[in-house]
């Protein structure tokens, strides 16, 4: 029987949801019914599949696996040869709780560990007092067969946290890999982990990409993750599988906490990162874990989504309290409770924001932008600096005179050839605010909270720049963050927007359009940053990047200085012009664009080609997480051979 959980069926379900949402009369009772029925595991699983993990361009995943993620005999031989040359070969303890597991699935999980190409491992399994006698019998049989397998049976059922801790007590390895009782490890999984440890011996936490496997053994729904992304991690457990931890840290923090069942590994990871630094958290961009779905019995996280969501919220809330984030609240997103939203308070008093808007005529656009800033924005302390780049139309001058009557508005005259960077730099030098807000004149306000959301992020000392979610006039996504090294052409690529033209209600790849996250850059069409950071990195480049890519360059220099860049969907505005503006094809404009591309490639080449937030398994011609026909990742055994 074919699986219900296919990309085609997901698209059908999403289209049905879209049709229901279009009719308020139908949508309200349908939404209430779905919420009531989600207490039943099959319905909860279907809703989660439809809404929470929309995978992009994975219809051809089976072919991608065949082409990019299937070992040959030569690969296995090369891996074994590389293992023999590795200087550091630590013992890895695979820790597994088991409870009433289907016998065939349990044996398959154990067999996948025994098949590891890296030999220095042990498997530590705790039977959580399973009523079904075959579980303990199977574990005893495995331990008798293989001395690397250690087993213990708990006297009473304690659920997953207690059972995992019982298994952890058996572990002797320097590192611990967490594994569920019916999932599968690919045979190169632990080898890849140890290669990473040889390259980064001070690593404390390593995580990999993952996918799912159905009842027929078919792999589907890959999750190719970003490198360490602290903002994203506050909204979802991006570590999850495969997670490998330094055992000394797990012992220090007391293992898993009872009471966080369903999000116990999330809580564990949150407490672990408090004991280390970002440089010691490593991501391997390869699928090293197969998470079994549609097993005979739903997993805890599949069957008790509400409880998992509550536990996740509590885990993140307590993490933020422990790390000194005062006044922060954490909420489950209403329609997608598996994802969280962190609400950060404004300082009291709220810092002044200097909103900088360069313009040349186009009075109608500027009037709508200024109306939104001055009269639709719920923020108590702002000034609007309009930088006039040589406007000549009478209606523009009349608008200027109307606007400057508001004491919050200043007009700077800066005639001459258009130089976006110079115009903003000139205004920044005149700005009175602690926060700068770079804003295009074709931005329109949708709701009043947008600026408070941006400022609440920008005031954080570790954050250097913040970008908003921008929509085209038709409601589709114009800006969901900037990806480096993408572009629809075969020439030199610099950067492009994430999920261009996605529907407004689209969740994006694993929720990336619904949650705040770190990214490499955000557009200066709406960018907030502290004036001190702007000055520290030298502002926008008015010499080499007069028109294009100056915002990308600014963000890269901000990140180079040690700050993070954040994109948030909770500040949403319209970007009115860009959808229909077209391209300037005048020879001088083309020449200028080519010079700016060449400069960016010369200045940032390797950085542009290795965006840590857009991995090597995605196609750089697109910004929608389409799988690359050929992965750009060089396998470690191939690299070792070279």
C-alpha positions in Angstrom: 0.0 0.0 0.0 1.4 3.4 -0.9 2.3 5.8 1.8 0.0 8.7 2.7 3.0 10.7 3.7 4.2 11.9 0.2 5.0 15.4 -1.1 2.1 15.2 -3.6 -0.4 14.4 -0.8 1.1 17.2 1.3 0.5 19.7 -1.5 -3.1 18.5 -1.8 -3.7 18.9 1.9 -2.1 22.4 1.9 -4.3 23.4 -1.0 -7.4 22.2 0.8 -6.3 24.2 3.9 -5.8 27.3 1.7 -9.3 26.9 0.2 -10.8 26.6 3.7 -8.9 29.7 4.9 -10.4 31.6 2.0 -13.9 31.2 3.5 -14.2 32.5 7.1 -17.5 30.7 7.5 -16.0 27.3 6.7 -12.6 27.9 8.1 -13.6 28.6 11.8 -15.5 25.3 12.3 -12.9 23.3 10.3 -10.1 24.7 12.4 -12.0 23.9 15.6 -12.6 20.4 14.5 -9.0 19.8 13.6 -7.9 21.1 17.0 -10.3 18.8 18.7 -9.3 15.8 16.7 -5.6 16.3 17.2 -5.7 14.4 20.5 -5.9 11.2 18.3 -2.3 10.2 17.3 -3.1 9.5 13.6 -4.8 12.9 13.2 -2.0 14.7 15.1 0.6 13.0 12.9 -1.2 14.0 9.7 -1.6 17.6 10.9 2.1 17.8 11.9 3.1 16.3 8.5 1.0 18.8 6.6 1.8 22.0 8.4 5.0 21.6 10.3 7.5 20.0 8.0 6.8 21.1 4.5 9.7 19.9 2.4 10.7 21.8 -0.7 11.7 20.0 -3.9 12.0 16.6 -2.3 9.8 14.7 -4.8 13.0 13.4 -6.3 14.6 12.5 -3.0 14.9 8.8 -3.8 16.9 9.7 -6.9 19.0 12.2 -4.9 19.8 9.5 -2.3 20.8 7.1 -5.1 23.1 9.7 -6.7 24.5 11.4 -3.6 24.0 9.2 -0.4 24.5 5.6 -1.3 27.8 3.9 -0.4 29.6 1.7 -2.8 32.1 -1.0 -2.0 34.9 1.4 -2.9 33.4 4.0 -0.5 33.4 1.4 2.3 37.0 0.4 1.6 38.1 4.1 1.6 36.3 4.8 4.8 37.9 1.8 6.6 41.3 3.0 5.3 40.7 6.5 6.5 39.6 5.2 9.9 42.9 3.4 10.3 44.8 6.7 9.7 42.7 8.8 12.1 44.9 10.1 15.0 42.0 10.3 17.5 39.6 7.3 17.7 37.4 8.0 20.8 34.9 5.5 22.1 31.4 6.6 21.1 28.6 5.4 23.4 25.3 5.0 21.6 22.6 5.4 24.3 19.1 3.9 23.6 16.0 3.7 25.8 13.6 0.9 24.8 10.0 0.3 25.7 7.6 -2.2 24.1 9.5 -1.9 20.8 8.3 -4.0 17.9 10.8 -6.9 17.8 11.8 -6.5 14.2 12.3 -2.7 14.5 14.4 -3.1 17.7 16.6 -5.7 16.0 17.0 -3.4 12.9 18.0 -0.5 15.1 20.6 -2.6 16.9 21.8 -4.0 13.6 22.3 -0.5 12.2 24.7 0.2 15.1 26.6 -3.1 14.7 27.0 -2.3 11.0 29.0 0.9 11.7 32.2 1.3 9.7 33.8 3.0 12.6 34.6 0.2 15.1 35.2 1.9 18.4 31.6 2.1 19.7 29.4 0.6 22.4 25.6 0.4 22.5 24.0 1.0 25.9 20.3 0.1 26.1 17.9 0.4 28.9 14.6 -1.5 28.8 12.1 0.7 30.6 10.3 -2.2 32.2 8.5 -3.2 29.0 5.4 -5.3 29.7 6.1 -7.2 26.4 8.6 -9.9 27.3 10.2 -10.0 23.8 12.0 -6.7 24.4 14.2 -7.9 27.3 14.7 -11.2 25.6 15.9 -9.5 22.4 18.3 -7.3 24.4 19.8 -10.2 26.3 20.3 -12.0 23.0 22.1 -9.0 21.5 24.3 -8.5 24.5 25.2 -12.2 24.5 26.1 -12.0 20.8 28.2 -8.8 20.9 30.3 -7.7 23.9 30.0 -4.1 22.7 26.3 -4.1 23.6 25.4 -3.4 27.3 21.9 -3.7 28.6 20.0 -3.1 31.7 16.3 -3.6 32.7 14.7 -1.0 34.9 12.6 -2.3 37.8 9.8 0.1 37.0 8.7 2.3 34.0 10.1 5.8 34.3 9.5 7.0 30.7 12.1 8.2 28.2 14.1 10.6 30.4 14.7 8.2 33.2 15.3 5.3 30.8 17.8 7.3 28.8 19.6 8.1 32.1 19.7 4.5 33.0 21.3 3.7 29.6 23.7 6.6 30.1 24.9 5.1 33.4 26.3 2.2 31.3 28.3 4.5 29.0 32.1 4.7 29.2 32.6 6.6 25.9 34.2 10.1 25.7 31.1 11.0 23.6 27.5 9.9 23.7 25.2 9.6 20.7 21.4 9.6 21.5 19.3 7.1 19.5 15.7 6.0 19.7 14.8 2.4 19.9 13.3 2.0 16.4 15.4 4.4 14.3 18.4 3.6 12.1 21.9 4.9 11.8 23.5 4.8 8.3 26.7 2.8 8.4 29.0 5.8 8.0 27.3 7.8 10.8 29.9 7.4 13.6 32.8 7.6 11.2 31.6 11.0 10.1 31.3 12.1 13.7 34.9 11.0 14.5 36.2 12.7 11.4 34.6 15.9 12.7 36.2 15.3 16.1 39.6 14.9 14.6 39.2 18.2 12.8 37.7 19.9 15.9 38.9 18.0 18.9 37.5 20.6 21.3 33.9 20.1 20.0 31.4 19.5 22.8 28.2 18.9 20.7 27.9 17.6 17.2 24.7 17.3 15.2 23.9 16.1 11.7 21.2 16.3 9.1 18.4 13.6 9.2 15.6 12.2 7.3 12.6 9.9 7.9 12.0 6.3 6.9 8.5 4.8 6.4 7.1 1.3 7.1 8.5 0.0 3.8 12.0 1.3 4.5 11.7 4.3 2.1 13.5 7.4 3.0 11.7 10.7 2.7 11.5 14.2 4.0 15.1 15.1 4.5 16.0 17.9 7.0 19.2 19.6 5.8 20.0 21.9 8.6 21.9 25.1 9.0 25.1 25.4 10.9 24.8 26.5 14.5 21.9 28.9 14.5 21.2 30.1 18.1 18.1 32.2 17.2 16.5 29.3 15.2 17.3 26.9 18.1 15.2 29.0 20.4 12.2 28.2 18.2 12.7 24.5 17.3 15.0 21.7 18.2 17.2 21.8 15.2 19.8 19.5 16.8 17.6 16.5 17.6 19.0 13.6 15.4 21.9 12.7 15.3 23.0 14.5 18.5 26.4 13.6 19.9 27.5 15.0 23.3 30.7 15.2 25.3 29.9 12.8 28.2 31.6 14.9 30.8 29.1 17.7 30.1 26.2 15.3 30.4 27.4 14.1 33.7 28.0 17.7 34.9 24.4 18.8 34.1 22.8 15.6 35.4 21.7 13.9 32.2 18.1 14.3 31.0 15.5 15.8 33.3 12.3 14.0 34.2 9.3 16.1 33.4 10.4 17.2 30.0 9.2 14.0 28.2 8.6 14.7 24.5 11.1 17.5 24.5 13.7 15.9 26.8 16.5 16.0 24.2 15.7 19.7 23.4 16.0 20.5 27.1 19.3 18.5 27.2 20.7 20.4 24.3 19.7 23.8 25.8 21.4 22.9 29.0 24.5 21.6 27.1 25.0 24.8 25.1 25.1 26.7 28.3 28.3 24.8 29.2 30.1 25.5 25.9 30.7 28.1 23.2 29.4 28.4 19.7 32.7 27.3 18.2 32.4 24.0 20.0 29.0 23.2 18.4 29.6 21.5 15.1 27.2 20.6 12.3 27.8 17.8 9.8 25.9 18.5 6.6 25.0 14.9 5.9 22.1 12.6 6.7 23.4 10.5 9.6 20.1 9.5 11.1 16.9 7.9 9.8 13.9 8.7 12.0 11.3 6.0 11.7 7.7 7.2 11.1 4.5 5.2 11.0 5.8 2.6 13.3 3.3 0.1 14.8 3.0 2.5 17.8 3.4 6.3 17.5 6.4 7.7 19.2 5.8 10.0 22.2 6.4 13.1 20.1 4.0 11.9 17.5 1.2 10.9 19.8 1.3 13.7 22.4 2.1 16.8 20.5 0.4 19.2 23.0 2.6 17.8 25.9 5.7 18.0 23.7 4.9 21.6 22.8 4.4 22.5 26.5 7.7 20.8 27.5 9.5 22.6 24.7 8.2 26.0 25.8 9.2 25.3 29.4 12.7 24.2 28.4 13.3 27.3 26.3 11.8 29.6 29.0 14.0 28.1 31.7 17.1 28.3 29.4 16.5 32.0 28.8 16.0 32.6 32.6 19.3 30.8 33.3 21.1 32.9 30.7 19.9 36.2 32.0 17.3 37.2 29.4 15.1 39.3 31.6 11.4 39.9 30.7 11.4 37.4 27.8 8.4 35.3 27.2 8.1 32.1 25.1 4.9 31.1 23.4 3.9 28.2 21.1 2.8 29.5 17.7 -1.0 29.2 17.6 -1.4 27.0 14.5 2.0 25.4 14.7 2.6 24.7 18.4 5.7 22.6 17.7 7.4 25.9 16.9 8.0 28.6 19.4 8.1 32.4 19.4 10.3 34.3 21.7 9.0 37.8 22.6 11.7 40.2 23.9 10.8 43.3 25.8 12.0 46.8 24.8 14.3 48.6 27.2 12.7 51.2 29.4 12.8 53.9 28.2 12.7 52.8 24.6 15.8 53.9 22.7 15.4 56.6 20.0 15.3 55.1 16.5 16.5 57.2 13.5 14.7 56.0 10.4 16.6 56.9 7.3 14.8 57.0 4.0 16.7 58.1 0.8 14.4 59.3 -1.9 14.3 61.1 -5.3 10.8 62.3 -6.2 8.2 59.5 -6.3 6.1 61.6 -3.9 3.2 59.1 -3.7 5.5 56.3 -2.6 7.2 58.5 0.0 3.9 59.8 1.3 2.7 56.2 2.0 6.0 55.3 3.6 6.0 58.3 5.9 2.4 57.9 6.9 3.1 54.4 8.0 6.2 55.4 10.0 4.7 58.5 11.6 1.1 57.5 12.2 0.7 53.7 12.0 3.8 52.6 14.0 3.4 51.9 17.7 6.8 53.1 18.9 7.3 56.0 21.3 10.7 57.4 20.3 11.6 57.9 16.7 12.8 60.4 14.2 12.4 60.2 10.4 15.4 61.5 8.3 14.5 61.9 4.7 17.6 62.1 2.4 16.6 64.0 -0.7 18.8 63.0 -3.7 17.9 65.9 -6.0 14.1 65.7 -6.3 12.7 68.2 -8.9 9.0 67.6 -9.0 6.8 70.2 -7.4 4.6 67.6 -5.6 7.7 66.2 -4.0 8.7 69.6 -2.6 5.2 70.2 -1.3 5.3 66.8 0.4 8.6 67.7 2.0 7.2 70.9 3.5 4.2 69.0 4.9 6.4 66.3 6.5 8.9 68.7 8.1 6.1 70.4 9.9 6.2 67.3 12.2 9.0 67.8 14.7 10.0 64.2 14.3 11.0 64.7 10.6 14.2 66.1 9.2 15.1 66.7 5.6 18.7 66.4 4.4 19.5 67.6 0.9 22.1 65.5 -0.8 21.9 66.1 -4.6 24.3 64.4 -7.1 24.6 61.0 -8.8 22.7 58.3 -6.9 24.9 56.6 -4.3 22.8 54.6 -1.9 25.6 53.9 0.4 26.7 57.6 0.6 23.2 58.8 1.2 22.7 56.5 4.1 26.1 57.2 5.6 25.4 60.9 5.5 22.1 60.5 7.3 23.7 58.1 9.9 26.3 60.8 10.7 23.4 63.2 11.5 21.3 60.6 13.3 20.4 61.3 16.9 19.1 57.7 17.6 20.8 54.9 19.3 19.2 52.6 16.7 19.4 53.2 12.9 16.6 51.9 10.7 17.5 51.8 7.0 14.3 52.0 5.1 13.4 52.2 1.4 10.9 54.8 0.3 8.6 52.1 -1.1 8.0 50.3 2.2 4.4 50.4 3.6 3.5 49.6 7.2 1.1 46.6 7.8 0.8 46.6 11.5 2.0 48.8 14.3 4.3 46.5 16.2 6.9 46.0 13.5 9.5 48.5 14.8 9.3 47.4 18.4 10.0 43.8 17.2 13.1 44.9 15.2 14.4 47.1 18.1 13.9 44.4 20.7 16.4 42.3 18.6 18.7 45.1 17.6 19.4 46.2 21.2 20.8 42.8 22.1 24.6 43.1 22.5 25.4 40.0 20.5 23.2 41.1 17.5 24.5 43.4 14.8 21.7 43.7 12.3 18.0 42.7 12.1 15.8 42.3 9.0 12.1 42.1 8.5 9.7 39.9 6.5 8.8 41.9 3.4 5.9 41.2 1.1 5.1 42.1 -2.5 1.9 44.0 -3.0 0.1 40.7 -3.9 1.1 39.3 -0.5 3.8 36.9 -1.6 7.2 36.9 0.1 9.8 39.4 -1.2 12.4 39.0 1.6 12.8 36.1 4.0 16.4 36.7 4.6 19.4 36.7 2.2 21.3 33.6 1.1 24.9 33.9 -0.1 26.1 32.5 -3.4 22.7 31.9 -5.0 21.5 33.2 -8.3 19.6 32.0 -11.4 22.5 32.3 -13.8 25.7 30.6 -14.6 27.9 33.6 -14.0 29.4 34.7 -10.7 26.8 34.5 -7.9 26.7 36.9 -5.0 23.4 36.6 -3.0 19.7 36.2 -3.3 16.6 36.2 -1.2 15.2 33.2 0.6 11.9 31.7 -0.6 11.2 34.3 -3.2 7.5 34.7 -4.1 6.4 32.1 -1.5 2.8 32.5 -0.5 2.2 34.6 2.6 0.8 31.6 4.6 3.7 29.3 3.6 5.7 28.0 6.5 8.8 27.6 4.5 11.4 24.9 4.7 11.0 23.5 8.2 9.3 26.7 9.3 12.0 29.1 8.2 9.3 31.6 7.1 7.5 31.5 10.4 10.3 31.7 13.0 13.2 34.1 13.8 16.6 32.8 12.8 20.1 33.8 12.1 21.1 34.3 8.5 24.1 35.7 6.7 22.5 38.9 5.6 19.3 40.9 5.4 18.2 43.5 3.0 18.7 47.2 3.8 15.2 47.9 2.4 14.3 47.5 6.1 17.3 46.9 8.4 17.7 47.8 12.1 21.1 48.1 13.8 22.7 49.9 16.6 24.5 53.1 15.4 27.5 52.0 17.4 27.8 48.8 15.3 27.2 50.8 12.1 30.1 53.1 13.0 32.3 50.3 14.2 32.3 48.5 10.9 32.6 51.7 8.8 29.0 52.0 7.5 28.1 51.2 4.0 30.8 51.0 1.3 30.2 54.2 -0.7 33.3 53.6 -2.9 32.9 50.1 -4.3 29.2 49.4 -3.7 27.2 52.5 -4.6 24.0 50.7 -5.6 23.9 46.9 -5.2 25.1 44.5 -2.5 26.1 47.2 -0.1 23.7 45.7 2.5 25.1 42.2 2.0 28.6 43.6 2.4 27.6 45.5 5.5 26.1 42.3 7.1 29.2 40.3 6.3 31.4 42.9 7.9 29.1 42.9 10.9 29.4 39.1 11.2 33.2 39.4 10.6 33.2 41.7 13.7 31.6 38.9 15.8 27.9 39.9 15.8 24.9 37.9 14.6 22.4 38.8 11.9 18.8 38.0 12.6 15.7 37.8 10.4 12.3 37.9 12.0 8.9 37.2 10.5 7.2 39.1 13.4 8.0 42.4 11.7 6.1 42.3 8.5 5.8 45.2 5.9 4.9 45.6 2.2 7.7 46.4 -0.3 5.6 48.0 -2.9 7.9 48.8 -5.9 10.3 45.9 -6.2 7.9 43.3 -7.7 7.4 45.4 -10.8 10.4 47.8 -11.0 12.2 45.8 -13.6 15.9 45.9 -14.4 18.0 48.8 -15.5 19.7 47.6 -18.8 21.4 50.9 -19.7 25.1 50.2 -20.6 26.4 52.3 -17.7 24.1 50.5 -15.2 25.2 47.1 -16.5 28.8 48.1 -16.2 28.3 49.3 -12.7 26.5 46.2 -11.7 29.3 44.0 -13.1 31.9 46.0 -11.2 30.0 45.6 -8.0 29.6 41.8 -8.5 33.4 41.6 -9.3 34.2 43.5 -6.1 32.0 41.2 -4.0 33.5 38.1 -5.5 37.0 39.4 -4.9 36.3 40.6 -1.3 34.1 37.7 -0.1 34.5 34.9 -2.6 34.9 31.9 -0.3 32.4 33.3 2.1 29.8 33.7 -0.6 30.3 30.1 -1.7 29.9 28.6 1.8 26.8 30.2 3.4 26.6 28.4 6.8 22.8 28.9 6.7 22.3 27.3 3.3 24.1 24.0 3.1 25.9 22.3 0.2 23.0 19.9 -0.5 20.9 22.7 -1.9 20.9 24.0 -5.5 22.6 27.4 -5.5 20.6 28.4 -8.6 17.5 28.8 -6.4 16.5 30.2 -3.0 13.8 27.7 -2.2 15.8 24.8 -0.7 15.7 22.8 -3.9 18.0 19.8 -3.7 21.2 20.1 -5.8 21.4 17.3 -8.4 24.9 16.8 -7.2 25.8 17.7 -3.7 28.6 20.3 -3.4 29.8 18.5 -0.2 33.1 16.6 -0.6 32.8 13.4 1.4 35.4 13.1 4.1 36.8 9.9 2.7 37.1 11.4 -0.7 38.8 14.5 0.8 41.2 12.1 2.7 42.1 10.3 -0.5 42.8 13.6 -2.3 
